[in-house]
Amino acid sequence: MSLFETGRLCVKIAGRDAGAKCVVIDVMNRNYVLVDGQTRRRKCNVQHLEPLQTTLPLTKNASHDAVTKAFAELGITLPVKKAKTKASSKPVQKRKVK
Amino acid sequence: MKWPTKSRSKRRIMRRTPGGRNVVHLKPRKQSKAHCAVCRQALKGVAQKGAASEKRPSRPYGGYLCSACVRQMMIERARA
């Protein structure tokens, strides 16, 4: 039984998300797990994670909303990503012809 | 020949011109390499040219601490 099981709360200690809290969503193999939370939802090497004592009641491959709710109970609010407006949907400004 | 500057902040390059004169060209000095604030090793991924965000890694403490020191600090912080 390794520390990195589904629901284990960890801190990412390397990379762009260093210092961010994340939870293990899915264990891929001995070295890689899928994490989500304050970090982006991504595959991550266990060497870049520091496990904490707490575990969250999450199912395997939990959705980002489930993770957001679980983090809210911990008192950590996750930023809600605004849906990207497609470039084509924006009104095209007519360029004034000199 | 009027000497352009006494300041030592420019690098002096001695050149001989095709006319046989010896002239001194002044060039800016290169910046010294960035070093980690904790372990004093040269930082990787710190460039001299390029846009502001390209000049340092996009990791927290990028350009200030080396990756190993950031990792160590994050572990200590997590275990505190």
Backbone of each chain as nested JSON, in Angstrom:
{
  "chains": [
    {"id": "A", "residues": [
      {"number": 1, "name": "MET", "atoms": {"N": [0.887, -1.174, 0.0], "CA": [0.0, 0.0, 0.0], "C": [0.927, 1.227, 0.0]}},
      {"number": 2, "name": "SER", "atoms": {"N": [0.877, 1.976, -1.119], "CA": [1.775, 3.145, -1.165], "C": [1.002, 4.351, -0.672]}},
      {"number": 3, "name": "LEU", "atoms": {"N": [1.741, 5.409, -0.36], "CA": [1.091, 6.615, 0.147], "C": [0.207, 7.229, -0.927]}},
      {"number": 4, "name": "PHE", "atoms": {"N": [0.654, 7.057, -2.171], "CA": [-0.039, 7.784, -3.245], "C": [-1.228, 6.966, -3.711]}},
      {"number": 5, "name": "GLU", "atoms": {"N": [-2.332, 7.039, -2.922], "CA": [-3.57, 6.362, -3.345], "C": [-4.566, 7.437, -3.742]}},
      {"number": 6, "name": "THR", "atoms": {"N": [-5.644, 7.024, -4.394], "CA": [-6.67, 8.003, -4.813], "C": [-7.182, 8.745, -3.581]}},
      {"number": 7, "name": "GLY", "atoms": {"N": [-7.2, 10.105, -3.681], "CA": [-7.744, 10.881, -2.565], "C": [-6.671, 11.436, -1.654]}},
      {"number": 8, "name": "ARG", "atoms": {"N": [-5.398, 11.001, -1.848], "CA": [-4.315, 11.472, -0.973], "C": [-4.021, 12.944, -1.288]}},
      {"number": 9, "name": "LEU", "atoms": {"N": [-4.037, 13.793, -0.261], "CA": [-3.717, 15.211, -0.469], "C": [-2.201, 15.346, -0.469]}},
      {"number": 10, "name": "CYS", "atoms": {"N": [-1.668, 16.086, -1.456], "CA": [-0.208, 16.252, -1.493], "C": [0.111, 17.705, -1.833]}},
      {"number": 11, "name": "VAL", "atoms": {"N": [1.405, 18.027, -1.765], "CA": [1.886, 19.332, -2.198], "C": [2.852, 19.071, -3.337]}},
      {"number": 12, "name": "LYS", "atoms": {"N": [2.691, 19.839, -4.413], "CA": [3.628, 19.701, -5.537], "C": [4.885, 20.476, -5.166]}},
      {"number": 13, "name": "ILE", "atoms": {"N": [6.045, 19.803, -5.277], "CA": [7.253, 20.466, -4.786], "C": [8.158, 20.899, -5.923]}},
      {"number": 14, "name": "ALA", "atoms": {"N": [7.74, 20.653, -7.186], "CA": [8.643, 21.034, -8.282], "C": [7.794, 21.572, -9.406]}},
      {"number": 15, "name": "GLY", "atoms": {"N": [8.431, 22.339, -10.235], "CA": [7.751, 22.772, -11.452], "C": [6.943, 24.032, -11.241]}},
      {"number": 16, "name": "ARG", "atoms": {"N": [6.205, 24.385, -12.231], "CA": [5.458, 25.636, -12.273], "C": [4.451, 25.704, -11.141]}},
      {"number": 17, "name": "ASP", "atoms": {"N": [3.906, 24.56, -10.743], "CA": [2.888, 24.545, -9.677], "C": [3.502, 24.297, -8.315]}},
      {"number": 18, "name": "ALA", "atoms": {"N": [4.82, 24.504, -8.166], "CA": [5.476, 24.182, -6.885], "C": [4.762, 24.9, -5.756]}},
      {"number": 19, "name": "GLY", "atoms": {"N": [4.514, 24.183, -4.631], "CA": [3.884, 24.794, -3.474], "C": [2.383, 24.701, -3.515]}},
      {"number": 20, "name": "ALA", "atoms": {"N": [1.827, 24.176, -4.635], "CA": [0.363, 24.123, -4.748], "C": [-0.139, 22.797, -4.177]}},
      {"number": 21, "name": "LYS", "atoms": {"N": [-1.335, 22.857, -3.519], "CA": [-1.904, 21.631, -2.956], "C": [-2.666, 20.901, -4.046]}},
      {"number": 22, "name": "CYS", "atoms": {"N": [-2.544, 19.578, -4.066], "CA": [-3.282, 18.828, -5.085], "C": [-3.703, 17.49, -4.483]}},
      {"number": 23, "name": "VAL", "atoms": {"N": [-4.605, 16.804, -5.143], "CA": [-5.087, 15.523, -4.642], "C": [-4.893, 14.487, -5.744]}},
      {"number": 24, "name": "VAL", "atoms": {"N": [-4.559, 13.271, -5.334], "CA": [-4.305, 12.217, -6.314], "C": [-5.664, 11.722, -6.811]}},
      {"number": 25, "name": "ILE", "atoms": {"N": [-5.836, 11.766, -8.122], "CA": [-7.105, 11.333, -8.718], "C": [-6.992, 9.889, -9.17]}},
      {"number": 26, "name": "ASP", "atoms": {"N": [-5.855, 9.543, -9.766], "CA": [-5.752, 8.196, -10.33], "C": [-4.286, 7.805, -10.3]}},
      {"number": 27, "name": "VAL", "atoms": {"N": [-3.99, 6.529, -9.959], "CA": [-2.608, 6.059, -9.905], "C": [-2.333, 5.342, -11.221]}},
      {"number": 28, "name": "MET", "atoms": {"N": [-1.416, 5.85, -12.033], "CA": [-1.171, 5.241, -13.346], "C": [-0.229, 4.064, -13.187]}},
      {"number": 29, "name": "ASN", "atoms": {"N": [0.957, 4.313, -12.571], "CA": [1.842, 3.176, -12.289], "C": [2.707, 3.57, -11.106]}},
      {"number": 30, "name": "ARG", "atoms": {"N": [3.827, 2.888, -10.923], "CA": [4.615, 3.096, -9.691], "C": [5.091, 4.54, -9.6]}},
      {"number": 31, "name": "ASN", "atoms": {"N": [5.32, 5.165, -10.797], "CA": [5.943, 6.491, -10.746], "C": [4.985, 7.615, -11.043]}},
      {"number": 32, "name": "TYR", "atoms": {"N": [3.881, 7.303, -11.759], "CA": [3.079, 8.44, -12.23], "C": [1.672, 8.383, -11.652]}},
      {"number": 33, "name": "VAL", "atoms": {"N": [1.154, 9.55, -11.251], "CA": [-0.235, 9.647, -10.79], "C": [-0.873, 10.85, -11.486]}},
      {"number": 34, "name": "LEU", "atoms": {"N": [-2.221, 10.832, -11.51], "CA": [-2.947, 11.971, -12.085], "C": [-3.375, 12.84, -10.902]}},
      {"number": 35, "name": "VAL", "atoms": {"N": [-3.038, 14.152, -10.957], "CA": [-3.404, 15.02, -9.836], "C": [-4.297, 16.157, -10.319]}},
      {"number": 36, "name": "ASP", "atoms": {"N": [-5.057, 16.74, -9.399], "CA": [-5.892, 17.906, -9.707], "C": [-5.954, 18.724, -8.417]}},
      {"number": 37, "name": "GLY", "atoms": {"N": [-6.462, 19.952, -8.523], "CA": [-6.574, 20.795, -7.327], "C": [-6.04, 22.168, -7.656]}},
      {"number": 38, "name": "GLN", "atoms": {"N": [-5.223, 22.736, -6.762], "CA": [-4.654, 24.06, -7.055], "C": [-3.726, 23.962, -8.258]}},
      {"number": 39, "name": "THR", "atoms": {"N": [-3.178, 22.724, -8.47], "CA": [-2.336, 22.561, -9.662], "C": [-3.261, 22.282, -10.853]}},
      {"number": 40, "name": "ARG", "atoms": {"N": [-2.719, 22.364, -12.036], "CA": [-3.517, 21.984, -13.212], "C": [-3.807, 20.485, -13.11]}},
      {"number": 41, "name": "ARG", "atoms": {"N": [-4.847, 20.05, -13.82], "CA": [-5.171, 18.606, -13.788], "C": [-4.176, 17.934, -14.711]}},
      {"number": 42, "name": "ARG", "atoms": {"N": [-3.196, 17.199, -14.162], "CA": [-2.164, 16.654, -15.033], "C": [-1.503, 15.44, -14.406]}},
      {"number": 43, "name": "LYS", "atoms": {"N": [-0.771, 14.746, -15.301], "CA": [0.011, 13.595, -14.87], "C": [1.216, 14.152, -14.133]}},
      {"number": 44, "name": "CYS", "atoms": {"N": [1.637, 13.46, -13.065], "CA": [2.763, 14.011, -12.313], "C": [3.554, 12.873, -11.704]}},
      {"number": 45, "name": "ASN", "atoms": {"N": [4.881, 13.045, -11.697], "CA": [5.748, 12.024, -11.12], "C": [5.668, 12.102, -9.603]}},
      {"number": 46, "name": "VAL", "atoms": {"N": [5.637, 10.927, -8.935], "CA": [5.465, 10.955, -7.481], "C": [6.647, 11.622, -6.806]}},
      {"number": 47, "name": "GLN", "atoms": {"N": [7.809, 11.651, -7.487], "CA": [8.958, 12.316, -6.868], "C": [8.731, 13.811, -6.751]}},
      {"number": 48, "name": "HIS", "atoms": {"N": [7.791, 14.366, -7.559], "CA": [7.519, 15.805, -7.495], "C": [6.394, 16.097, -6.52]}},
      {"number": 49, "name": "LEU", "atoms": {"N": [5.975, 15.087, -5.733], "CA": [4.858, 15.299, -4.803], "C": [5.328, 14.983, -3.398]}},
      {"number": 50, "name": "GLU", "atoms": {"N": [4.799, 15.751, -2.443], "CA": [5.083, 15.475, -1.035], "C": [3.742, 15.117, -0.397]}},
      {"number": 51, "name": "PRO", "atoms": {"N": [3.504, 13.849, 0.026], "CA": [2.186, 13.484, 0.553], "C": [1.952, 14.134, 1.907]}},
      {"number": 52, "name": "LEU", "atoms": {"N": [0.685, 14.437, 2.202], "CA": [0.321, 15.002, 3.517], "C": [-0.495, 13.951, 4.274]}},
      {"number": 53, "name": "GLN", "atoms": {"N": [-0.853, 14.31, 5.535], "CA": [-1.555, 13.294, 6.336], "C": [-2.969, 13.077, 5.824]}},
      {"number": 54, "name": "THR", "atoms": {"N": [-3.612, 14.181, 5.366], "CA": [-5.059, 14.059, 5.112], "C": [-5.338, 13.365, 3.78]}},
      {"number": 55, "name": "THR", "atoms": {"N": [-6.486, 12.706, 3.706], "CA": [-6.973, 12.152, 2.432], "C": [-8.39, 12.672, 2.242]}},
      {"number": 56, "name": "LEU", "atoms": {"N": [-8.772, 12.84, 0.982], "CA": [-10.113, 13.378, 0.678], "C": [-10.976, 12.231, 0.163]}},
      {"number": 57, "name": "PRO", "atoms": {"N": [-12.293, 12.269, 0.487], "CA": [-13.203, 11.2, 0.016], "C": [-13.524, 11.408, -1.462]}},
      {"number": 58, "name": "LEU", "atoms": {"N": [-12.611, 10.977, -2.345], "CA": [-12.853, 11.188, -3.776], "C": [-12.807, 9.83, -4.476]}},
      {"number": 59, "name": "THR", "atoms": {"N": [-13.629, 9.726, -5.532], "CA": [-13.59, 8.462, -6.273], "C": [-12.488, 8.572, -7.336]}},
      {"number": 60, "name": "LYS", "atoms": {"N": [-12.234, 7.44, -8.014], "CA": [-11.173, 7.413, -9.032], "C": [-11.602, 8.328, -10.188]}},
      {"number": 61, "name": "ASN", "atoms": {"N": [-10.656, 9.042, -10.767], "CA": [-10.957, 9.938, -11.91], "C": [-12.079, 10.89, -11.583]}},
      {"number": 62, "name": "ALA", "atoms": {"N": [-12.058, 11.453, -10.371], "CA": [-13.139, 12.374, -9.969], "C": [-13.074, 13.605, -10.86]}},
      {"number": 63, "name": "SER", "atoms": {"N": [-14.227, 14.221, -11.062], "CA": [-14.248, 15.375, -11.978], "C": [-13.687, 16.58, -11.243]}},
      {"number": 64, "name": "HIS", "atoms": {"N": [-13.368, 17.619, -12.02], "CA": [-12.77, 18.824, -11.418], "C": [-13.755, 19.443, -10.433]}},
      {"number": 65, "name": "ASP", "atoms": {"N": [-15.091, 19.345, -10.713], "CA": [-16.082, 19.943, -9.798], "C": [-16.029, 19.224, -8.454]}},
      {"number": 66, "name": "ALA", "atoms": {"N": [-15.905, 17.876, -8.502], "CA": [-15.846, 17.12, -7.238], "C": [-14.623, 17.566, -6.448]}},
      {"number": 67, "name": "VAL", "atoms": {"N": [-13.498, 17.776, -7.165], "CA": [-12.27, 18.19, -6.483], "C": [-12.473, 19.58, -5.889]}},
      {"number": 68, "name": "THR", "atoms": {"N": [-13.124, 20.469, -6.66], "CA": [-13.343, 21.83, -6.159], "C": [-14.151, 21.787, -4.882]}},
      {"number": 69, "name": "LYS", "atoms": {"N": [-15.228, 20.916, -4.864], "CA": [-16.063, 20.816, -3.651], "C": [-15.23, 20.319, -2.489]}},
      {"number": 70, "name": "ALA", "atoms": {"N": [-14.433, 19.245, -2.753], "CA": [-13.638, 18.664, -1.653], "C": [-12.667, 19.703, -1.108]}},
      {"number": 71, "name": "PHE", "atoms": {"N": [-12.054, 20.484, -2.011], "CA": [-11.089, 21.502, -1.547], "C": [-11.813, 22.599, -0.777]}},
      {"number": 72, "name": "ALA", "atoms": {"N": [-13.096, 22.875, -1.197], "CA": [-13.836, 23.937, -0.5], "C": [-14.004, 23.551, 0.969]}},
      {"number": 73, "name": "GLU", "atoms": {"N": [-14.26, 22.224, 1.231], "CA": [-14.404, 21.796, 2.628], "C": [-13.113, 22.049, 3.388]}},
      {"number": 74, "name": "LEU", "atoms": {"N": [-11.981, 21.933, 2.679], "CA": [-10.712, 22.174, 3.378], "C": [-10.48, 23.664, 3.568]}},
      {"number": 75, "name": "GLY", "atoms": {"N": [-11.392, 24.467, 2.919], "CA": [-11.21, 25.905, 3.061], "C": [-10.318, 26.479, 1.991]}},
      {"number": 76, "name": "ILE", "atoms": {"N": [-10.061, 25.682, 0.939], "CA": [-9.228, 26.188, -0.163], "C": [-10.151, 26.4, -1.349]}},
      {"number": 77, "name": "THR", "atoms": {"N": [-10.263, 27.655, -1.781], "CA": [-11.146, 27.881, -2.94], "C": [-10.301, 27.81, -4.206]}},
      {"number": 78, "name": "LEU", "atoms": {"N": [-10.768, 27.017, -5.168], "CA": [-10.017, 26.87, -6.426], "C": [-10.528, 27.918, -7.406]}},
      {"number": 79, "name": "PRO", "atoms": {"N": [-9.643, 28.554, -8.179], "CA": [-10.099, 29.553, -9.143], "C": [-11.004, 28.895, -10.179]}},
      {"number": 80, "name": "VAL", "atoms": {"N": [-12.124, 29.532, -10.494], "CA": [-13.024, 28.953, -11.504], "C": [-12.537, 29.455, -12.854]}},
      {"number": 81, "name": "LYS", "atoms": {"N": [-12.247, 28.522, -13.768], "CA": [-11.697, 28.926, -15.079], "C": [-12.846, 29.476, -15.916]}},
      {"number": 82, "name": "LYS", "atoms": {"N": [-12.666, 30.693, -16.496], "CA": [-13.694, 31.244, -17.392], "C": [-13.632, 30.458, -18.694]}},
      {"number": 83, "name": "ALA", "atoms": {"N": [-14.824, 30.17, -19.274], "CA": [-14.803, 29.447, -20.552], "C": [-14.173, 30.374, -21.587]}},
      {"number": 84, "name": "LYS", "atoms": {"N": [-13.236, 29.817, -22.411], "CA": [-12.544, 30.647, -23.424], "C": [-13.564, 30.987, -24.494]}},
      {"number": 85, "name": "THR", "atoms": {"N": [-13.756, 32.305, -24.776], "CA": [-14.692, 32.626, -25.89], "C": [-13.929, 32.361, -27.191]}},
      {"number": 86, "name": "LYS", "atoms": {"N": [-14.579, 31.639, -28.09], "CA": [-13.912, 31.274, -29.357], "C": [-13.587, 32.567, -30.109]}},
      {"number": 87, "name": "ALA", "atoms": {"N": [-12.466, 32.6, -30.801], "CA": [-12.079, 33.834, -31.502], "C": [-13.169, 34.198, -32.507]}},
      {"number": 88, "name": "SER", "atoms": {"N": [-13.774, 33.16, -33.117], "CA": [-14.716, 33.476, -34.208], "C": [-15.968, 34.112, -33.617]}},
      {"number": 89, "name": "SER", "atoms": {"N": [-16.278, 33.835, -32.361], "CA": [-17.579, 34.337, -31.869], "C": [-17.482, 35.817, -31.56]}},
      {"number": 90, "name": "LYS", "atoms": {"N": [-16.226, 36.351, -31.448], "CA": [-16.137, 37.78, -31.067], "C": [-16.566, 38.606, -32.276]}},
      {"number": 91, "name": "PRO", "atoms": {"N": [-17.235, 39.796, -32.031], "CA": [-17.648, 40.634, -33.189], "C": [-16.397, 41.146, -33.911]}},
      {"number": 92, "name": "VAL", "atoms": {"N": [-16.362, 41.056, -35.235], "CA": [-15.169, 41.469, -36.004], "C": [-15.269, 42.973, -36.235]}},
      {"number": 93, "name": "GLN", "atoms": {"N": [-14.28, 43.775, -35.691], "CA": [-14.362, 45.231, -35.909], "C": [-13.983, 45.521, -37.363]}},
      {"number": 94, "name": "LYS", "atoms": {"N": [-14.814, 46.38, -38.013], "CA": [-14.488, 46.744, -39.403], "C": [-13.359, 47.755, -39.36]}},
      {"number": 95, "name": "ARG", "atoms": {"N": [-12.283, 47.533, -40.152], "CA": [-11.165, 48.464, -40.14], "C": [-11.523, 49.627, -41.054]}},
      {"number": 96, "name": "LYS", "atoms": {"N": [-11.313, 50.855, -40.521], "CA": [-11.69, 52.043, -41.335], "C": [-10.747, 52.115, -42.545]}},
      {"number": 97, "name": "VAL", "atoms": {"N": [-11.361, 52.211, -43.728], "CA": [-10.524, 52.273, -44.942], "C": [-10.153, 53.74, -45.163]}},
      {"number": 98, "name": "LYS", "atoms": {"N": [-8.851, 54.052, -45.102], "CA": [-8.484, 55.474, -45.256], "C": [-8.68, 55.882, -46.709]}}
    ]},
    {"id": "B", "residues": [
      {"number": 1, "name": "MET", "atoms": {"N": [43.9, 62.636, -29.714], "CA": [42.614, 61.946, -29.781], "C": [41.913, 62.191, -28.433]}},
      {"number": 2, "name": "LYS", "atoms": {"N": [40.694, 62.727, -28.472], "CA": [40.01, 63.006, -27.204], "C": [39.519, 61.669, -26.64]}},
      {"number": 3, "name": "TRP", "atoms": {"N": [39.904, 61.451, -25.376], "CA": [39.555, 60.151, -24.818], "C": [38.081, 60.154, -24.432]}},
      {"number": 4, "name": "PRO", "atoms": {"N": [37.23, 59.25, -24.972], "CA": [35.788, 59.368, -24.79], "C": [35.373, 59.193, -23.33]}},
      {"number": 5, "name": "THR", "atoms": {"N": [36.096, 58.332, -22.564], "CA": [35.543, 58.13, -21.219], "C": [36.613, 57.581, -20.287]}},
      {"number": 6, "name": "LYS", "atoms": {"N": [36.545, 57.966, -19.025], "CA": [37.475, 57.386, -18.035], "C": [36.812, 56.23, -17.306]}},
      {"number": 7, "name": "SER", "atoms": {"N": [35.49, 56.095, -17.542], "CA": [34.786, 55.085, -16.721], "C": [35.259, 53.694, -17.091]}},
      {"number": 8, "name": "ARG", "atoms": {"N": [35.321, 52.83, -16.092], "CA": [35.797, 51.469, -16.355], "C": [34.618, 50.519, -16.571]}},
      {"number": 9, "name": "SER", "atoms": {"N": [33.42, 51.108, -16.748], "CA": [32.282, 50.17, -16.86], "C": [32.23, 49.57, -18.253]}},
      {"number": 10, "name": "LYS", "atoms": {"N": [33.011, 50.179, -19.188], "CA": [33.006, 49.597, -20.545], "C": [34.274, 48.769, -20.703]}},
      {"number": 11, "name": "ARG", "atoms": {"N": [34.147, 47.77, -21.539], "CA": [35.29, 46.901, -21.808], "C": [36.133, 47.538, -22.913]}},
      {"number": 12, "name": "ARG", "atoms": {"N": [37.494, 47.548, -22.743], "CA": [38.335, 48.159, -23.783], "C": [38.825, 47.076, -24.74]}},
      {"number": 13, "name": "ILE", "atoms": {"N": [38.621, 47.276, -26.046], "CA": [39.09, 46.316, -27.057], "C": [40.117, 47.06, -27.906]}},
      {"number": 14, "name": "MET", "atoms": {"N": [41.379, 46.548, -27.952], "CA": [42.428, 47.218, -28.769], "C": [42.297, 46.711, -30.205]}},
      {"number": 15, "name": "ARG", "atoms": {"N": [42.245, 47.611, -31.166], "CA": [42.104, 47.195, -32.573], "C": [43.118, 47.961, -33.406]}},
      {"number": 16, "name": "ARG", "atoms": {"N": [43.645, 47.273, -34.423], "CA": [44.505, 48.019, -35.351], "C": [43.72, 48.243, -36.621]}},
      {"number": 17, "name": "THR", "atoms": {"N": [43.634, 49.488, -37.063], "CA": [42.802, 49.798, -38.24], "C": [43.625, 49.498, -39.501]}},
      {"number": 18, "name": "PRO", "atoms": {"N": [42.924, 49.354, -40.64], "CA": [43.666, 49.108, -41.884], "C": [44.696, 50.205, -42.149]}},
      {"number": 19, "name": "GLY", "atoms": {"N": [44.448, 51.398, -41.603], "CA": [45.428, 52.465, -41.841], "C": [46.618, 52.348, -40.911]}},
      {"number": 20, "name": "GLY", "atoms": {"N": [46.624, 51.3, -40.088], "CA": [47.814, 51.069, -39.25], "C": [47.728, 51.766, -37.91]}},
      {"number": 21, "name": "ARG", "atoms": {"N": [46.601, 52.491, -37.667], "CA": [46.497, 53.156, -36.355], "C": [46.006, 52.167, -35.307]}},
      {"number": 22, "name": "ASN", "atoms": {"N": [46.43, 52.37, -34.055], "CA": [45.882, 51.525, -32.974], "C": [44.741, 52.287, -32.322]}},
      {"number": 23, "name": "VAL", "atoms": {"N": [43.564, 51.674, -32.339], "CA": [42.423, 52.368, -31.719], "C": [41.839, 51.475, -30.622]}},
      {"number": 24, "name": "VAL", "atoms": {"N": [41.06, 52.105, -29.752], "CA": [40.432, 51.332, -28.667], "C": [38.932, 51.364, -28.894]}},
      {"number": 25, "name": "HIS", "atoms": {"N": [38.315, 50.208, -28.981], "CA": [36.858, 50.141, -29.098], "C": [36.306, 49.862, -27.704]}},
      {"number": 26, "name": "LEU", "atoms": {"N": [35.161, 50.506, -27.379], "CA": [34.558, 50.294, -26.056], "C": [33.332, 49.405, -26.215]}},
      {"number": 27, "name": "LYS", "atoms": {"N": [33.295, 48.311, -25.456], "CA": [32.154, 47.389, -25.568], "C": [31.554, 47.253, -24.176]}},
      {"number": 28, "name": "PRO", "atoms": {"N": [30.192, 47.052, -24.048], "CA": [29.591, 46.846, -22.716], "C": [30.071, 45.528, -22.129]}},
      {"number": 29, "name": "ARG", "atoms": {"N": [30.173, 45.465, -20.798], "CA": [30.627, 44.235, -20.141], "C": [29.466, 43.257, -20.058]}},
      {"number": 30, "name": "LYS", "atoms": {"N": [29.761, 41.951, -20.125], "CA": [28.688, 40.95, -20.057], "C": [28.247, 40.826, -18.603]}},
      {"number": 31, "name": "GLN", "atoms": {"N": [26.934, 40.538, -18.379], "CA": [26.425, 40.351, -17.012], "C": [27.013, 39.071, -16.43]}},
      {"number": 32, "name": "SER", "atoms": {"N": [27.208, 39.033, -15.109], "CA": [27.705, 37.782, -14.501], "C": [26.525, 36.826, -14.35]}},
      {"number": 33, "name": "LYS", "atoms": {"N": [26.806, 35.533, -14.245], "CA": [25.744, 34.512, -14.191], "C": [24.953, 34.682, -12.891]}},
      {"number": 34, "name": "ALA", "atoms": {"N": [23.656, 34.371, -12.961], "CA": [22.816, 34.442, -11.742], "C": [23.164, 33.255, -10.857]}},
      {"number": 35, "name": "HIS", "atoms": {"N": [23.115, 33.464, -9.531], "CA": [23.445, 32.367, -8.603], "C": [22.298, 32.157, -7.632]}},
      {"number": 36, "name": "CYS", "atoms": {"N": [22.16, 30.902, -7.179], "CA": [21.082, 30.577, -6.242], "C": [21.365, 31.295, -4.925]}},
      {"number": 37, "name": "ALA", "atoms": {"N": [20.297, 31.815, -4.281], "CA": [20.499, 32.611, -3.07], "C": [20.881, 31.725, -1.9]}},
      {"number": 38, "name": "VAL", "atoms": {"N": [20.633, 30.402, -1.996], "CA": [20.905, 29.536, -0.85], "C": [22.191, 28.759, -1.083]}},
      {"number": 39, "name": "CYS", "atoms": {"N": [22.245, 28.025, -2.218], "CA": [23.419, 27.149, -2.368], "C": [24.484, 27.772, -3.256]}},
      {"number": 40, "name": "ARG", "atoms": {"N": [24.263, 29.023, -3.705], "CA": [25.284, 29.772, -4.439], "C": [25.765, 29.071, -5.703]}},
      {"number": 41, "name": "GLN", "atoms": {"N": [24.969, 28.164, -6.238], "CA": [25.411, 27.573, -7.516], "C": [24.821, 28.4, -8.652]}},
      {"number": 42, "name": "ALA", "atoms": {"N": [25.461, 28.31, -9.852], "CA": [24.965, 29.085, -10.994], "C": [23.586, 28.563, -11.358]}},
      {"number": 43, "name": "LEU", "atoms": {"N": [22.667, 29.503, -11.652], "CA": [21.283, 29.111, -11.956], "C": [21.188, 28.669, -13.399]}},
      {"number": 44, "name": "LYS", "atoms": {"N": [20.448, 27.6, -13.649], "CA": [20.197, 27.154, -15.018], "C": [18.914, 27.834, -15.469]}},
      {"number": 45, "name": "GLY", "atoms": {"N": [18.788, 28.012, -16.779], "CA": [17.533, 28.519, -17.32], "C": [17.374, 30.008, -17.149]}},
      {"number": 46, "name": "VAL", "atoms": {"N": [18.472, 30.72, -16.819], "CA": [18.378, 32.177, -16.702], "C": [19.116, 32.746, -17.903]}},
      {"number": 47, "name": "ALA", "atoms": {"N": [18.358, 33.447, -18.765], "CA": [18.967, 33.954, -20.006], "C": [19.255, 35.435, -19.838]}},
      {"number": 48, "name": "GLN", "atoms": {"N": [20.118, 35.964, -20.741], "CA": [20.401, 37.402, -20.673], "C": [19.498, 38.145, -21.645]}},
      {"number": 49, "name": "LYS", "atoms": {"N": [19.134, 37.495, -22.765], "CA": [18.365, 38.21, -23.792], "C": [16.939, 37.658, -23.731]}},
      {"number": 50, "name": "GLY", "atoms": {"N": [16.02, 38.375, -24.365], "CA": [14.666, 37.847, -24.477], "C": [13.713, 38.643, -23.62]}},
      {"number": 51, "name": "ALA", "atoms": {"N": [12.428, 38.306, -23.735], "CA": [11.4, 39.034, -22.981], "C": [11.548, 38.706, -21.501]}},
      {"number": 52, "name": "ALA", "atoms": {"N": [10.889, 39.547, -20.646], "CA": [11.093, 39.409, -19.206], "C": [10.792, 37.983, -18.754]}},
      {"number": 53, "name": "SER", "atoms": {"N": [9.671, 37.421, -19.277], "CA": [9.294, 36.114, -18.724], "C": [10.185, 35.019, -19.285]}},
      {"number": 54, "name": "GLU", "atoms": {"N": [10.921, 35.31, -20.38], "CA": [11.765, 34.248, -20.944], "C": [13.114, 34.201, -20.239]}},
      {"number": 55, "name": "LYS", "atoms": {"N": [13.357, 35.21, -19.398], "CA": [14.701, 35.302, -18.83], "C": [14.839, 34.451, -17.584]}},
      {"number": 56, "name": "ARG", "atoms": {"N": [13.756, 33.784, -17.153], "CA": [13.889, 32.974, -15.938], "C": [12.863, 31.852, -16.019]}},
      {"number": 57, "name": "PRO", "atoms": {"N": [13.106, 30.739, -15.276], "CA": [12.143, 29.648, -15.312], "C": [10.817, 30.096, -14.712]}},
      {"number": 58, "name": "SER", "atoms": {"N": [9.718, 29.462, -15.144], "CA": [8.402, 29.925, -14.672], "C": [8.039, 29.207, -13.383]}},
      {"number": 59, "name": "ARG", "atoms": {"N": [8.986, 28.761, -12.658], "CA": [8.763, 28.082, -11.369], "C": [8.768, 29.143, -10.274]}},
      {"number": 60, "name": "PRO", "atoms": {"N": [7.998, 28.958, -9.164], "CA": [8.127, 29.911, -8.053], "C": [9.606, 30.047, -7.659]}},
      {"number": 61, "name": "TYR", "atoms": {"N": [10.01, 31.24, -7.324], "CA": [11.42, 31.54, -7.022], "C": [12.307, 31.292, -8.23]}},
      {"number": 62, "name": "GLY", "atoms": {"N": [11.686, 31.239, -9.438], "CA": [12.503, 31.03, -10.648], "C": [13.473, 32.188, -10.802]}},
      {"number": 63, "name": "GLY", "atoms": {"N": [14.723, 31.923, -11.087], "CA": [15.704, 32.997, -11.264], "C": [16.278, 33.458, -9.955]}},
      {"number": 64, "name": "TYR", "atoms": {"N": [15.773, 32.968, -8.808], "CA": [16.277, 33.379, -7.501], "C": [16.839, 32.178, -6.752]}},
      {"number": 65, "name": "LEU", "atoms": {"N": [16.103, 31.054, -6.782], "CA": [16.595, 29.841, -6.129], "C": [16.715, 28.737, -7.176]}},
      {"number": 66, "name": "CYS", "atoms": {"N": [17.652, 27.793, -6.952], "CA": [17.769, 26.693, -7.918], "C": [16.666, 25.677, -7.624]}},
      {"number": 67, "name": "SER", "atoms": {"N": [16.435, 24.754, -8.58], "CA": [15.282, 23.859, -8.453], "C": [15.409, 23.006, -7.202]}},
      {"number": 68, "name": "ALA", "atoms": {"N": [16.647, 22.56, -6.891], "CA": [16.805, 21.683, -5.725], "C": [16.426, 22.424, -4.448]}},
      {"number": 69, "name": "CYS", "atoms": {"N": [16.834, 23.708, -4.363], "CA": [16.547, 24.437, -3.121], "C": [15.051, 24.701, -2.997]}},
      {"number": 70, "name": "VAL", "atoms": {"N": [14.369, 24.953, -4.15], "CA": [12.925, 25.183, -4.076], "C": [12.252, 23.901, -3.604]}},
      {"number": 71, "name": "ARG", "atoms": {"N": [12.698, 22.767, -4.158], "CA": [12.104, 21.482, -3.779], "C": [12.267, 21.25, -2.28]}},
      {"number": 72, "name": "GLN", "atoms": {"N": [13.5, 21.488, -1.777], "CA": [13.778, 21.283, -0.349], "C": [12.878, 22.178, 0.501]}},
      {"number": 73, "name": "MET", "atoms": {"N": [12.751, 23.449, 0.083], "CA": [11.964, 24.402, 0.869], "C": [10.494, 23.996, 0.9]}},
      {"number": 74, "name": "MET", "atoms": {"N": [9.984, 23.538, -0.282], "CA": [8.567, 23.159, -0.342], "C": [8.309, 21.962, 0.572]}},
      {"number": 75, "name": "ILE", "atoms": {"N": [9.272, 21.027, 0.62], "CA": [9.092, 19.838, 1.474], "C": [9.033, 20.275, 2.935]}},
      {"number": 76, "name": "GLU", "atoms": {"N": [9.998, 21.158, 3.316], "CA": [10.013, 21.597, 4.726], "C": [8.719, 22.318, 5.059]}},
      {"number": 77, "name": "ARG", "atoms": {"N": [8.266, 23.167, 4.086], "CA": [7.039, 23.913, 4.318], "C": [5.848, 22.968, 4.461]}},
      {"number": 78, "name": "ALA", "atoms": {"N": [5.826, 21.903, 3.649], "CA": [4.697, 20.971, 3.704], "C": [4.725, 20.192, 5.014]}},
      {"number": 79, "name": "ARG", "atoms": {"N": [5.929, 19.892, 5.478], "CA": [5.995, 19.046, 6.685], "C": [5.818, 19.865, 7.949]}},
      {"number": 80, "name": "ALA", "atoms": {"N": [5.902, 21.23, 7.814], "CA": [5.818, 22.015, 9.063], "C": [4.433, 21.871, 9.671]}}
    ]}
  ]
}
